[in-house]
Amino acid sequence: MTHYTNTDNPIDFPKVDVIWESRLDKKYSCSVTRINKRGGNLRVVEIGTGRELLNQDVGLMYGAQFGPDVEDVAKWQESCVAVVDRDQKSL
């Protein structure tokens, strides 16, 4: 794991390579972070509570070297909306 080091504070902070992130209904945080060259992790978290609704590995088309592929983003958005819709229906 790569770390950033703040020279004013000797604590190491993990570097997180966020490929994509979005908010749904101002209540849910959706993000994809890189876990390797061709893979990422898609998470959906309820902002107020920190409750995790989704945590799954996803592929990164072309390695997302210059940002996420449009098709990848469409799939991620679809997954996030489905998870949030299920959560809201269960309330």
C-alpha atoms as one frame of an Amber mdcrd trajectory, in Angstrom:
protein
   0.000   0.000   0.000   1.309   3.452  -0.871   1.277   6.088   1.846   1.445
   9.856   1.881   3.569  11.282   4.635   2.810  14.717   6.029   6.149  16.296
   6.968   4.510  18.444   9.678   3.054  15.328  11.259   5.003  12.044  11.123
   1.817   9.921  10.840   1.439   7.991   7.566  -1.852   8.382   5.734  -2.920
   5.668   3.288  -3.196   6.794  -0.330  -6.629   5.937  -1.677  -6.971   5.974
  -5.452 -10.598   6.992  -5.949 -11.649   6.224  -9.517 -15.248   7.475  -9.231
 -17.573   8.813  -6.587 -21.096  10.136  -6.426 -23.938  10.900  -4.009 -27.504
   9.611  -4.202 -30.416  11.452  -2.600 -27.899  13.433  -0.499 -27.969  10.388
   1.784 -25.704   7.754   0.197 -22.049   7.888  -0.807 -21.030   5.732  -3.770
 -17.387   5.219  -4.699 -14.977   2.998  -6.584 -11.405   2.766  -5.322  -8.560
   0.996  -7.087  -7.421  -2.297  -5.562  -5.112  -3.350  -8.399  -4.267  -2.476
 -12.010  -7.542  -3.788 -13.479  -9.786  -3.974 -10.428 -11.597  -1.756  -7.996
 -13.961  -1.893  -5.058 -17.478  -0.440  -5.303 -18.974   0.735  -2.015 -22.280
   2.309  -1.093 -22.428   3.833   2.390 -25.232   5.687   4.138 -23.721   9.087
   4.922 -25.399   9.815   8.270 -24.782   6.422   9.842 -21.773   4.960   8.013
 -23.839   1.823   7.349 -22.397  -0.074   4.398 -25.003  -1.262   1.876 -22.641
  -2.604  -0.784 -19.006  -3.659  -0.919 -18.043  -5.559  -4.067 -15.090  -5.954
  -6.366 -15.512  -4.569  -9.885 -13.426  -4.556 -13.028 -11.781  -1.448 -14.447
 -11.969  -1.353 -18.227  -8.593  -0.338 -19.703  -7.242  -0.058 -16.159  -8.918
   3.374 -15.751  -5.559   5.026 -16.316  -7.112   8.343 -17.358 -10.371   8.019
 -15.467 -13.242   5.583 -15.538 -14.732   4.230 -18.742 -18.280   5.403 -19.519
 -19.548   1.814 -19.595 -18.009   1.092 -16.189 -19.634   4.194 -14.696 -23.034
   3.210 -16.121 -22.748  -0.249 -14.506 -21.665   1.219 -11.168 -24.508   3.745
 -11.201 -27.005   0.995 -11.959 -25.699  -1.119  -9.072 -25.785   1.824  -6.659
 -29.334   2.832  -7.588 -30.560  -0.766  -7.219 -29.003  -1.105  -3.746 -30.376
   2.256  -2.567 -33.842   1.483  -3.954 -33.893  -1.849  -2.070 -32.772  -0.110
   1.119 -35.448   2.595   0.862 -38.171   0.011   0.185 -37.190  -1.882   3.335
 -37.737   1.150   5.563
